[in-house]
């Protein structure tokens, strides 16, 4: 069997560089923080310092799994209505509580 082609070798180098960048340490506000703790969209996997975001994540944890299917056309209209009302009530309470920080 032949060794990796030039394209394969280049892809391996690029992926190694990406892993190194993820492991690199960021200095934010005088604190060291590893960038590998960041998830999708730059969100930290640890507890957020933003109190509204922390409350929103707690609220989302109470929602049923079918909430992910809210806009799925196969979801029954009655179920979608109940999910929408539940989301609206919880998020409205958050919006009122944190109105000072929402533009």
N, CA, C and O atoms as CSV, one atom per row, in Angstrom:
chain,resi,resn,atom,element,x,y,z
A,1,UNK,N,N,0.846,-1.184,0.000
A,1,UNK,CA,C,0.000,0.000,0.000
A,1,UNK,C,C,0.883,1.235,0.000
A,1,UNK,O,O,1.893,1.283,0.703
A,2,UNK,N,N,0.510,2.222,-0.777
A,2,UNK,CA,C,1.275,3.460,-0.841
A,2,UNK,C,C,0.996,4.322,0.379
A,2,UNK,O,O,-0.030,4.177,1.043
A,3,UNK,N,N,1.929,5.219,0.660
A,3,UNK,CA,C,1.763,6.153,1.767
A,3,UNK,C,C,0.727,7.211,1.435
A,3,UNK,O,O,0.143,7.184,0.352
A,4,UNK,N,N,0.488,8.150,2.357
A,4,UNK,CA,C,-0.517,9.189,2.118
A,4,UNK,C,C,-0.106,10.089,0.958
A,4,UNK,O,O,1.074,10.379,0.761
A,5,UNK,N,N,-1.092,10.517,0.209
A,5,UNK,CA,C,-0.817,11.414,-0.915
A,5,UNK,C,C,-0.519,12.810,-0.377
A,5,UNK,O,O,-0.653,13.071,0.819
A,6,UNK,N,N,-0.116,13.692,-1.269
A,6,UNK,CA,C,0.198,15.064,-0.864
A,6,UNK,C,C,-1.042,15.758,-0.306
A,6,UNK,O,O,-0.946,16.555,0.626
A,7,UNK,N,N,-2.202,15.454,-0.876
A,7,UNK,CA,C,-3.454,16.060,-0.392
A,7,UNK,C,C,-3.762,15.565,1.014
A,7,UNK,O,O,-4.134,16.355,1.882
A,8,UNK,N,N,-3.610,14.258,1.247
A,8,UNK,CA,C,-3.848,13.698,2.571
A,8,UNK,C,C,-2.891,14.293,3.600
A,8,UNK,O,O,-3.294,14.628,4.713
A,9,UNK,N,N,-1.623,14.420,3.216
A,9,UNK,CA,C,-0.634,14.986,4.129
A,9,UNK,C,C,-0.991,16.428,4.473
A,9,UNK,O,O,-0.863,16.838,5.626
A,10,UNK,N,N,-1.430,17.187,3.502
A,10,UNK,CA,C,-1.813,18.595,3.736
A,10,UNK,C,C,-3.014,18.664,4.679
A,10,UNK,O,O,-3.052,19.508,5.574
A,11,UNK,N,N,-3.988,17.785,4.484
A,11,UNK,CA,C,-5.160,17.773,5.361
A,11,UNK,C,C,-4.776,17.418,6.790
A,11,UNK,O,O,-5.339,17.968,7.736
A,12,UNK,N,N,-3.817,16.498,6.957
A,12,UNK,CA,C,-3.372,16.137,8.304
A,12,UNK,C,C,-2.701,17.324,8.985
A,12,UNK,O,O,-2.914,17.557,10.174
A,13,UNK,N,N,-1.893,18.075,8.239
A,13,UNK,CA,C,-1.214,19.241,8.801
A,13,UNK,C,C,-2.233,20.303,9.207
A,13,UNK,O,O,-2.122,20.900,10.278
A,14,UNK,N,N,-3.219,20.533,8.354
A,14,UNK,CA,C,-4.248,21.535,8.654
A,14,UNK,C,C,-5.022,21.124,9.894
A,14,UNK,O,O,-5.283,21.963,10.756
A,15,UNK,N,N,-5.399,19.844,10.008
A,15,UNK,CA,C,-6.158,19.403,11.176
A,15,UNK,C,C,-5.314,19.498,12.449
A,15,UNK,O,O,-5.844,19.818,13.513
A,16,UNK,N,N,-4.003,19.224,12.356
A,16,UNK,CA,C,-3.135,19.366,13.530
A,16,UNK,C,C,-3.065,20.823,13.972
A,16,UNK,O,O,-3.094,21.118,15.166
A,17,UNK,N,N,-2.974,21.728,13.005
A,17,UNK,CA,C,-2.927,23.151,13.348
A,17,UNK,C,C,-4.220,23.597,14.006
A,17,UNK,O,O,-4.194,24.395,14.944
A,18,UNK,N,N,-5.352,23.091,13.527
A,18,UNK,CA,C,-6.635,23.444,14.141
A,18,UNK,C,C,-6.693,22.959,15.580
A,18,UNK,O,O,-7.145,23.686,16.464
A,19,UNK,N,N,-6.235,21.729,15.822
A,19,UNK,CA,C,-6.234,21.213,17.195
A,19,UNK,C,C,-5.329,22.046,18.092
A,19,UNK,O,O,-5.672,22.312,19.244
A,20,UNK,N,N,-4.175,22.460,17.574
A,20,UNK,CA,C,-3.265,23.282,18.361
A,20,UNK,C,C,-3.901,24.623,18.695
A,20,UNK,O,O,-3.761,25.115,19.815
A,21,UNK,N,N,-4.600,25.217,17.732
A,21,UNK,CA,C,-5.265,26.494,17.994
A,21,UNK,C,C,-6.341,26.340,19.046
A,21,UNK,O,O,-6.506,27.220,19.891
A,22,UNK,N,N,-7.085,25.229,19.013
A,22,UNK,CA,C,-8.127,25.008,20.007
A,22,UNK,C,C,-7.545,24.862,21.405
A,22,UNK,O,O,-8.162,25.265,22.391
A,23,UNK,N,N,-6.352,24.283,21.480
A,23,UNK,CA,C,-5.721,24.078,22.779
A,23,UNK,C,C,-5.006,25.316,23.289
A,23,UNK,O,O,-4.617,25.379,24.455
A,24,UNK,N,N,-4.836,26.284,22.433
A,24,UNK,CA,C,-4.082,27.466,22.845
A,24,UNK,C,C,-4.815,28.178,23.986
A,24,UNK,O,O,-6.029,28.046,24.145
A,25,UNK,N,N,-4.067,28.915,24.752
A,25,UNK,CA,C,-4.619,29.578,25.921
A,25,UNK,C,C,-4.916,31.031,25.573
A,25,UNK,O,O,-4.072,31.739,25.023
A,26,UNK,N,N,-6.106,31.453,25.896
A,26,UNK,CA,C,-6.504,32.838,25.681
A,26,UNK,C,C,-6.340,33.610,26.981
A,26,UNK,O,O,-6.540,33.059,28.064
A,27,UNK,N,N,-5.985,34.849,26.882
A,27,UNK,CA,C,-5.945,35.708,28.055
A,27,UNK,C,C,-7.045,36.732,27.881
A,27,UNK,O,O,-6.979,37.581,26.991
A,28,UNK,N,N,-8.057,36.655,28.731
A,28,UNK,CA,C,-9.208,37.544,28.656
A,28,UNK,C,C,-9.359,38.218,30.004
A,28,UNK,O,O,-9.520,37.550,31.026
A,29,UNK,N,N,-9.308,39.530,30.005
A,29,UNK,CA,C,-9.465,40.308,31.239
A,29,UNK,C,C,-8.505,39.830,32.315
A,29,UNK,O,O,-8.874,39.731,33.485
A,30,UNK,N,N,-7.283,39.536,31.922
A,30,UNK,CA,C,-6.270,39.142,32.894
A,30,UNK,C,C,-6.374,37.704,33.366
A,30,UNK,O,O,-5.585,37.277,34.209
A,31,UNK,N,N,-7.336,36.941,32.839
A,31,UNK,CA,C,-7.503,35.547,33.257
A,31,UNK,C,C,-7.133,34.632,32.105
A,31,UNK,O,O,-7.432,34.913,30.945
A,32,UNK,N,N,-6.482,33.540,32.443
A,32,UNK,CA,C,-6.136,32.560,31.420
A,32,UNK,C,C,-7.326,31.636,31.229
A,32,UNK,O,O,-7.919,31.156,32.195
A,33,UNK,N,N,-7.660,31.395,29.990
A,33,UNK,CA,C,-8.762,30.488,29.707
A,33,UNK,C,C,-8.417,29.713,28.453
A,33,UNK,O,O,-8.022,30.297,27.444
A,34,UNK,N,N,-8.562,28.424,28.513
A,34,UNK,CA,C,-8.247,27.604,27.345
A,34,UNK,C,C,-9.365,27.743,26.341
A,34,UNK,O,O,-10.540,27.671,26.698
A,35,UNK,N,N,-9.007,27.941,25.085
A,35,UNK,CA,C,-10.023,28.069,24.058
A,35,UNK,C,C,-10.697,26.733,23.774
A,35,UNK,O,O,-11.727,26.699,23.101
A,36,UNK,N,N,-10.135,25.623,24.277
A,36,UNK,CA,C,-10.761,24.325,24.048
A,36,UNK,C,C,-12.043,24.168,24.859
A,36,UNK,O,O,-12.804,23.231,24.615
A,37,UNK,N,N,-12.304,25.061,25.822
A,37,UNK,CA,C,-13.544,24.976,26.589
A,37,UNK,C,C,-14.679,25.678,25.888
A,37,UNK,O,O,-15.792,25.742,26.409
A,38,UNK,N,N,-14.408,26.210,24.703
A,38,UNK,CA,C,-15.446,26.916,23.967
A,38,UNK,C,C,-16.176,25.941,23.057
A,38,UNK,O,O,-15.552,25.108,22.400
A,39,UNK,N,N,-17.479,26.046,23.022
A,39,UNK,CA,C,-18.288,25.179,22.179
A,39,UNK,C,C,-18.672,25.868,20.891
A,39,UNK,O,O,-17.990,26.789,20.440
A,40,UNK,N,N,-19.754,25.427,20.305
A,40,UNK,CA,C,-20.245,26.018,19.066
A,40,UNK,C,C,-20.577,27.485,19.288
A,40,UNK,O,O,-21.056,27.865,20.356
A,41,UNK,N,N,-20.330,28.279,18.314
A,41,UNK,CA,C,-20.598,29.713,18.340
A,41,UNK,C,C,-19.822,30.416,19.441
A,41,UNK,O,O,-20.218,31.495,19.881
A,42,UNK,N,N,-18.739,29.831,19.884
A,42,UNK,CA,C,-17.893,30.479,20.877
A,42,UNK,C,C,-18.448,30.430,22.283
A,42,UNK,O,O,-17.904,31.071,23.182
A,43,UNK,N,N,-19.518,29.684,22.492
A,43,UNK,CA,C,-20.092,29.610,23.837
A,43,UNK,C,C,-19.219,28.755,24.733
A,43,UNK,O,O,-18.691,27.729,24.306
A,44,UNK,N,N,-19.074,29.170,25.944
A,44,UNK,CA,C,-18.293,28.413,26.903
A,44,UNK,C,C,-19.104,27.214,27.362
A,44,UNK,O,O,-20.315,27.321,27.558
A,45,UNK,N,N,-18.451,26.077,27.534
A,45,UNK,CA,C,-19.135,24.892,28.032
A,45,UNK,C,C,-19.291,24.939,29.540
A,45,UNK,O,O,-20.031,24.139,30.113
A,46,UNK,N,N,-18.615,25.852,30.179
A,46,UNK,CA,C,-18.746,26.004,31.616
A,46,UNK,C,C,-19.919,26.929,31.902
A,46,UNK,O,O,-20.533,27.460,30.976
A,47,UNK,N,N,-20.230,27.122,33.160
A,47,UNK,CA,C,-21.350,27.986,33.527
A,47,UNK,C,C,-21.089,29.409,33.048
A,47,UNK,O,O,-20.008,29.953,33.277
A,48,UNK,N,N,-22.068,30.011,32.389
A,48,UNK,CA,C,-21.867,31.362,31.873
A,48,UNK,C,C,-21.860,32.397,32.996
A,48,UNK,O,O,-22.513,32.221,34.025
A,49,UNK,N,N,-21.120,33.462,32.782
A,49,UNK,CA,C,-21.100,34.556,33.750
A,49,UNK,C,C,-22.282,35.492,33.544
A,49,UNK,O,O,-22.605,36.297,34.417
A,50,UNK,N,N,-22.921,35.383,32.390
A,50,UNK,CA,C,-24.074,36.195,32.070
A,50,UNK,C,C,-25.294,35.628,32.799
A,50,UNK,O,O,-25.702,34.502,32.515
A,51,UNK,N,N,-25.888,36.386,33.738
A,51,UNK,CA,C,-26.997,35.822,34.516
A,51,UNK,C,C,-28.226,35.507,33.669
A,51,UNK,O,O,-28.929,34.538,33.957
A,52,UNK,N,N,-28.501,36.293,32.639
A,52,UNK,CA,C,-29.661,36.014,31.796
A,52,UNK,C,C,-29.451,34.718,31.013
A,52,UNK,O,O,-30.367,33.904,30.891
A,53,UNK,N,N,-28.255,34.535,30.492
A,53,UNK,CA,C,-27.958,33.313,29.759
A,53,UNK,C,C,-28.041,32.101,30.672
A,53,UNK,O,O,-28.535,31.049,30.266
A,54,UNK,N,N,-27.565,32.240,31.891
A,54,UNK,CA,C,-27.638,31.136,32.859
A,54,UNK,C,C,-29.101,30.768,33.122
A,54,UNK,O,O,-29.446,29.586,33.150
A,55,UNK,N,N,-29.957,31.769,33.314
A,55,UNK,CA,C,-31.381,31.515,33.554
A,55,UNK,C,C,-32.050,30.913,32.318
A,55,UNK,O,O,-32.904,30.035,32.440
A,56,UNK,N,N,-31.665,31.383,31.131
A,56,UNK,CA,C,-32.237,30.837,29.903
A,56,UNK,C,C,-31.869,29.373,29.752
A,56,UNK,O,O,-32.711,28.563,29.364
A,57,UNK,N,N,-30.638,29.021,30.048
A,57,UNK,CA,C,-30.235,27.614,29.961
A,57,UNK,C,C,-30.972,26.759,30.975
A,57,UNK,O,O,-31.316,25.615,30.678
A,58,UNK,N,N,-31.222,27.289,32.167
A,58,UNK,CA,C,-32.022,26.544,33.159
A,58,UNK,C,C,-33.434,26.329,32.647
A,58,UNK,O,O,-34.003,25.248,32.797
A,59,UNK,N,N,-34.000,27.372,32.037
A,59,UNK,CA,C,-35.351,27.274,31.476
A,59,UNK,C,C,-35.387,26.238,30.360
A,59,UNK,O,O,-36.294,25.408,30.307
A,60,UNK,N,N,-34.397,26.288,29.467
A,60,UNK,CA,C,-34.351,25.329,28.360
A,60,UNK,C,C,-34.223,23.893,28.865
A,60,UNK,O,O,-34.725,22.969,28.225
A,61,UNK,N,N,-33.566,23.697,29.988
A,61,UNK,CA,C,-33.399,22.352,30.539
A,61,UNK,C,C,-34.731,21.773,31.013
A,61,UNK,O,O,-34.874,20.553,31.105
A,62,UNK,N,N,-35.702,22.627,31.312
A,62,UNK,CA,C,-37.011,22.147,31.767
A,62,UNK,C,C,-37.939,21.827,30.607
A,62,UNK,O,O,-38.978,21.198,30.806
A,63,UNK,N,N,-37.584,22.247,29.406
A,63,UNK,CA,C,-38.435,22.003,28.246
A,63,UNK,C,C,-38.340,20.553,27.808
A,63,UNK,O,O,-37.291,19.928,27.962
A,64,UNK,N,N,-39.423,20.008,27.265
A,64,UNK,CA,C,-39.382,18.622,26.774
A,64,UNK,C,C,-38.512,18.504,25.520
A,64,UNK,O,O,-38.236,19.498,24.849
A,65,UNK,N,N,-38.095,17.307,25.221
A,65,UNK,CA,C,-37.232,17.071,24.062
A,65,UNK,C,C,-37.915,17.455,22.755
A,65,UNK,O,O,-37.244,17.796,21.781
A,66,UNK,N,N,-39.234,17.402,22.728
A,66,UNK,CA,C,-39.957,17.730,21.495
A,66,UNK,C,C,-39.884,19.221,21.163
A,66,UNK,O,O,-40.326,19.633,20.090
A,67,UNK,N,N,-39.334,20.035,22.064
A,67,UNK,CA,C,-39.183,21.466,21.782
A,67,UNK,C,C,-38.254,21.677,20.585
A,67,UNK,O,O,-38.389,22.665,19.864
A,68,UNK,N,N,-37.318,20.760,20.370
A,68,UNK,CA,C,-36.427,20.876,19.209
A,68,UNK,C,C,-37.184,20.741,17.897
A,68,UNK,O,O,-36.706,21.180,16.851
A,69,UNK,N,N,-38.360,20.136,17.953
A,69,UNK,CA,C,-39.171,19.939,16.753
A,69,UNK,C,C,-40.243,21.005,16.604
A,69,UNK,O,O,-41.209,20.798,15.870
A,70,UNK,N,N,-40.105,22.116,17.265
A,70,UNK,CA,C,-41.144,23.140,17.280
A,70,UNK,C,C,-41.585,23.552,15.876
A,70,UNK,O,O,-42.775,23.764,15.642
A,71,UNK,N,N,-40.650,23.666,14.947
A,71,UNK,CA,C,-40.980,24.093,13.588
A,71,UNK,C,C,-41.051,22.934,12.599
A,71,UNK,O,O,-41.072,23.148,11.387
A,72,UNK,N,N,-41.088,21.725,13.109
A,72,UNK,CA,C,-41.202,20.545,12.262
A,72,UNK,C,C,-42.646,20.446,11.756
A,72,UNK,O,O,-43.575,20.430,12.564
A,73,UNK,N,N,-42.849,20.381,10.440
A,73,UNK,CA,C,-44.220,20.329,9.922
A,73,UNK,C,C,-44.976,19.065,10.308
A,73,UNK,O,O,-46.204,19.041,10.225
A,74,UNK,N,N,-44.271,18.006,10.732
A,74,UNK,CA,C,-44.964,16.778,11.120
A,74,UNK,C,C,-45.471,16.829,12.556
A,74,UNK,O,O,-46.217,15.942,12.970
A,75,UNK,N,N,-45.089,17.831,13.315
A,75,UNK,CA,C,-45.555,17.969,14.697
A,75,UNK,C,C,-47.018,18.408,14.696
A,75,UNK,O,O,-47.408,19.293,13.935
A,76,UNK,N,N,-47.807,17.793,15.540
A,76,UNK,CA,C,-49.235,18.129,15.611
A,76,UNK,C,C,-49.412,19.589,16.031
A,76,UNK,O,O,-48.657,20.112,16.852
A,77,UNK,N,N,-50.414,20.224,15.457
A,77,UNK,CA,C,-50.651,21.645,15.714
A,77,UNK,C,C,-50.940,21.911,17.190
A,77,UNK,O,O,-50.486,22.915,17.741
A,78,UNK,N,N,-51.689,21.021,17.829
A,78,UNK,CA,C,-52.012,21.210,19.249
A,78,UNK,C,C,-50.748,21.128,20.103
A,78,UNK,O,O,-50.568,21.909,21.038
A,79,UNK,N,N,-49.873,20.171,19.772
A,79,UNK,CA,C,-48.619,20.030,20.520
A,79,UNK,C,C,-47.730,21.246,20.310
A,79,UNK,O,O,-47.119,21.748,21.253
A,80,UNK,N,N,-47.660,21.724,19.050
A,80,UNK,CA,C,-46.863,22.908,18.749
A,80,UNK,C,C,-47.387,24.117,19.537
A,80,UNK,O,O,-46.598,24.920,20.037
A,81,UNK,N,N,-48.683,24.243,19.645
A,81,UNK,CA,C,-49.274,25.364,20.386
A,81,UNK,C,C,-48.884,25.310,21.865
A,81,UNK,O,O,-48.523,26.328,22.455
A,82,UNK,N,N,-48.960,24.108,22.461
A,82,UNK,CA,C,-48.572,23.972,23.874
A,82,UNK,C,C,-47.093,24.300,24.082
A,82,UNK,O,O,-46.728,24.978,25.043
A,83,UNK,N,N,-46.244,23.810,23.170
A,83,UNK,CA,C,-44.806,24.096,23.274
A,83,UNK,C,C,-44.535,25.589,23.119
A,83,UNK,O,O,-43.737,26.165,23.859
A,84,UNK,N,N,-45.200,26.203,22.158
A,84,UNK,CA,C,-45.000,27.632,21.919
A,84,UNK,C,C,-45.419,28.447,23.140
A,84,UNK,O,O,-44.713,29.368,23.548
A,85,UNK,N,N,-46.572,28.104,23.722
A,85,UNK,CA,C,-47.043,28.825,24.912
A,85,UNK,C,C,-46.071,28.668,26.073
A,85,UNK,O,O,-45.797,29.623,26.800
A,86,UNK,N,N,-45.556,27.462,26.239
A,86,UNK,CA,C,-44.602,27.219,27.328
A,86,UNK,C,C,-43.329,28.036,27.129
A,86,UNK,O,O,-42.822,28.641,28.074
A,87,UNK,N,N,-42.813,28.053,25.903
A,87,UNK,CA,C,-41.613,28.825,25.608
A,87,UNK,C,C,-41.875,30.321,25.786
A,87,UNK,O,O,-41.060,31.032,26.373
A,88,UNK,N,N,-43.007,30.791,25.282
A,88,UNK,CA,C,-43.325,32.218,25.360
A,88,UNK,C,C,-43.468,32.674,26.807
A,88,UNK,O,O,-42.987,33.748,27.169
A,89,UNK,N,N,-44.118,31.877,27.627
A,89,UNK,CA,C,-44.311,32.259,29.030
A,89,UNK,C,C,-42.968,32.352,29.761
A,89,UNK,O,O,-42.710,33.325,30.470
A,90,UNK,N,N,-42.130,31.358,29.590
A,90,UNK,CA,C,-40.831,31.366,30.265
A,90,UNK,C,C,-39.922,32.471,29.761
A,90,UNK,O,O,-39.280,33.161,30.553
A,91,UNK,N,N,-39.865,32.643,28.448
A,91,UNK,CA,C,-38.994,33.678,27.888
A,91,UNK,C,C,-39.510,35.074,28.173
A,91,UNK,O,O,-38.726,36.011,28.318
A,92,UNK,N,N,-40.831,35.220,28.254
A,92,UNK,CA,C,-41.390,36.530,28.583
A,92,UNK,C,C,-41.008,36.928,30.006
A,92,UNK,O,O,-40.706,38.092,30.271
A,93,UNK,N,N,-41.025,35.967,30.908
A,93,UNK,CA,C,-40.613,36.260,32.286
A,93,UNK,C,C,-39.145,36.685,32.321
A,93,UNK,O,O,-38.782,37.618,33.038
A,94,UNK,N,N,-38.306,36.002,31.548
A,94,UNK,CA,C,-36.895,36.388,31.468
A,94,UNK,C,C,-36.734,37.774,30.865
A,94,UNK,O,O,-35.935,38.581,31.339
A,95,UNK,N,N,-37.504,38.041,29.810
A,95,UNK,CA,C,-37.415,39.346,29.149
A,95,UNK,C,C,-37.775,40.468,30.125
A,95,UNK,O,O,-37.109,41.502,30.165
A,96,UNK,N,N,-38.832,40.255,30.906
A,96,UNK,CA,C,-39.205,41.292,31.877
A,96,UNK,C,C,-38.170,41.441,32.979
A,96,UNK,O,O,-37.861,42.556,33.400
A,97,UNK,N,N,-37.635,40.324,33.447
A,97,UNK,CA,C,-36.660,40.360,34.534
A,97,UNK,C,C,-35.340,41.011,34.104
A,97,UNK,O,O,-34.708,41.721,34.887
A,98,UNK,N,N,-34.936,40.765,32.870
A,98,UNK,CA,C,-33.656,41.273,32.386
A,98,UNK,C,C,-33.834,42.340,31.307
A,98,UNK,O,O,-33.001,42.451,30.407
A,99,UNK,N,N,-34.887,43.109,31.384
A,99,UNK,CA,C,-35.169,44.148,30.383
A,99,UNK,C,C,-34.037,45.182,30.327
A,99,UNK,O,O,-33.818,45.799,29.285
A,100,UNK,N,N,-33.331,45.371,31.420
A,100,UNK,CA,C,-32.254,46.357,31.458
A,100,UNK,C,C,-31.087,45.977,30.559
A,100,UNK,O,O,-30.317,46.848,30.155
A,101,UNK,N,N,-30.939,44.683,30.235
A,101,UNK,CA,C,-29.783,44.278,29.423
A,101,UNK,C,C,-30.152,43.834,28.020
A,101,UNK,O,O,-29.271,43.480,27.237
A,102,UNK,N,N,-31.448,43.844,27.681
A,102,UNK,CA,C,-31.887,43.443,26.340
A,102,UNK,C,C,-32.148,44.700,25.528
A,102,UNK,O,O,-32.964,45.535,25.918
A,103,UNK,N,N,-31.456,44.841,24.392
A,103,UNK,CA,C,-31.676,46.059,23.584
A,103,UNK,C,C,-33.041,46.077,22.932
A,103,UNK,O,O,-33.375,47.028,22.225
